[in-house]
Amino acid sequence: MTDDAQQSGPSIATMPRGGHQASWLDRRLQTDELEYLDRDDAPDEVKQNIIGMLDRLGARMNLHEQNARIALDVVSDIPDPRILELGAGHGKLSGKILDLHSSATVTISDLDPTSVNAIATGELGNHPRARTQRIDATAIDAADDSYDLVVFAQAFHHLPPTTAARAIAEATRVGSRFLVIDLQRLPSWALLAFSVLRQPLRLAVLPSASLRPLLHDGYISALRAYSRTALETLADAAGPAIRTRFLPSPPGPGPRSFTAVFSRQDPSHSQ
Ligand SMILES: C[S@@+](CC[C@H](N)C(=O)[O-])C[C@H]1O[C@@H](n2cnc3c(N)ncnc32)[C@H](O)[C@@H]1O
């Protein structure tokens, strides 16, 4: 963790997910409630069930490949890119990177040891250009400049503001570029509609024990998603030399995502 992130202190800790300028309504449409994936008391079976569904949804909507292409585009100037995936869950984004690029190497990581173990003992665990490691995005166990790209997909909203700023500081310490692909914060009216519809939706999926946790985590994710201005504030808190660049949002079905690339602008780190 950098001094910059440490010094960001209270104003970042209390920043609304919609940013300091968020409206009265938007500030009420957020939550500190944790997703099952973040709860120590949630059974592994429930967490792995959610990860499995995210994998199947991502495959059906072609998100794994779409995200892998975005990641490879960000390092298209580097012949043999070294890539670290944080919060990989099922690891399919890294798998697609390996399919699409013949010399990229990937470190596939997650905070959750069960997910890391599942990836390590699966097909990807034997890939000659892949390795697996348990890594906390907010305290990355790697030397400075170990990677050309760090990528974190559909997971940044899991981190509260202070730790999110620390993750930006950490990822731009170990990597030249930090690509974050995550849910766009919805307008207040849409969040409000989601809140109103949550109960009927819960009743609708009640018979499906496997869908309920996904709906639960999806709702919390929407409330915890950061706005663009909040992301810029987090980058400033992570360090004055950090630049934020937003790429066009990928088209297609499914929840709208933002794509941001953070990079450190100092002589020892190239863009
Ligand atoms: C919603 S899942 C996304 C999985 C996958 N990246 C995808 O796109 O489907 C969020 C993942 O972030 C991981 N995660 C949460 N907090 C983390 C942290 N501090 N460091 C690393 N991973 C974290 C969770 O364990 C989970 O696997």
The ligand as an SDF file (V2000), in Angstrom:
LIG
                    3D

 27 29  0  0  0  0  0  0  0  0999 V2000
  -18.2470  -11.6190   -9.0510 C   0  0  0  0  0  0  0  0  0  0  0  0
  -16.8190  -12.6190   -8.9560 S   0  0  0  0  0  0  0  0  0  0  0  0
  -16.0780  -12.3550  -10.5670 C   0  0  0  0  0  0  0  0  0  0  0  0
  -15.3850  -13.5850  -11.0730 C   0  0  0  0  0  0  0  0  0  0  0  0
  -14.8070  -13.4410  -12.4780 C   0  0  0  0  0  0  0  0  0  0  0  0
  -13.7640  -12.4290  -12.5290 N   0  0  0  0  0  0  0  0  0  0  0  0
  -15.8760  -13.1050  -13.4980 C   0  0  0  0  0  0  0  0  0  0  0  0
  -15.7200  -12.1110  -14.2480 O   0  0  0  0  0  0  0  0  0  0  0  0
  -16.8760  -13.8240  -13.6020 O   0  0  0  0  0  0  0  0  0  0  0  0
  -15.7680  -11.6510   -7.8900 C   0  0  0  0  0  0  0  0  0  0  0  0
  -14.4870  -12.3580   -7.5180 C   0  0  0  0  0  0  0  0  0  0  0  0
  -13.6500  -11.4210   -6.8320 O   0  0  0  0  0  0  0  0  0  0  0  0
  -12.9890  -12.1070   -5.7820 C   0  0  0  0  0  0  0  0  0  0  0  0
  -12.5280  -11.1170   -4.7960 N   0  0  0  0  0  0  0  0  0  0  0  0
  -13.2470  -10.4130   -3.9030 C   0  0  0  0  0  0  0  0  0  0  0  0
  -12.4510   -9.6240   -3.1610 N   0  0  0  0  0  0  0  0  0  0  0  0
  -11.1920   -9.8180   -3.6180 C   0  0  0  0  0  0  0  0  0  0  0  0
   -9.9050   -9.3160   -3.2510 C   0  0  0  0  0  0  0  0  0  0  0  0
   -9.7540   -8.4210   -2.2500 N   0  0  0  0  0  0  0  0  0  0  0  0
   -8.8290   -9.7540   -3.9250 N   0  0  0  0  0  0  0  0  0  0  0  0
   -8.9530  -10.6530   -4.9250 C   0  0  0  0  0  0  0  0  0  0  0  0
  -10.1250  -11.1820   -5.3120 N   0  0  0  0  0  0  0  0  0  0  0  0
  -11.2310  -10.7780   -4.6620 C   0  0  0  0  0  0  0  0  0  0  0  0
  -14.0400  -13.0700   -5.2670 C   0  0  0  0  0  0  0  0  0  0  0  0
  -13.4620  -14.1280   -4.5220 O   0  0  0  0  0  0  0  0  0  0  0  0
  -14.6880  -13.5300   -6.5710 C   0  0  0  0  0  0  0  0  0  0  0  0
  -14.0600  -14.6550   -7.1120 O   0  0  0  0  0  0  0  0  0  0  0  0
  1  2  1  0
  2  3  1  0
  2 10  1  0
  3  4  1  0
  4  5  1  0
  5  6  1  0
  5  7  1  0
  7  8  2  0
  7  9  1  0
 10 11  1  0
 11 12  1  0
 11 26  1  0
 12 13  1  0
 13 14  1  0
 13 24  1  0
 14 15  1  0
 14 23  1  0
 15 16  2  0
 16 17  1  0
 17 18  1  0
 17 23  2  0
 18 19  1  0
 18 20  2  0
 20 21  1  0
 21 22  2  0
 22 23  1  0
 24 25  1  0
 24 26  1  0
 26 27  1  0
M  CHG  2   2   1   9  -1
M  END
$$$$
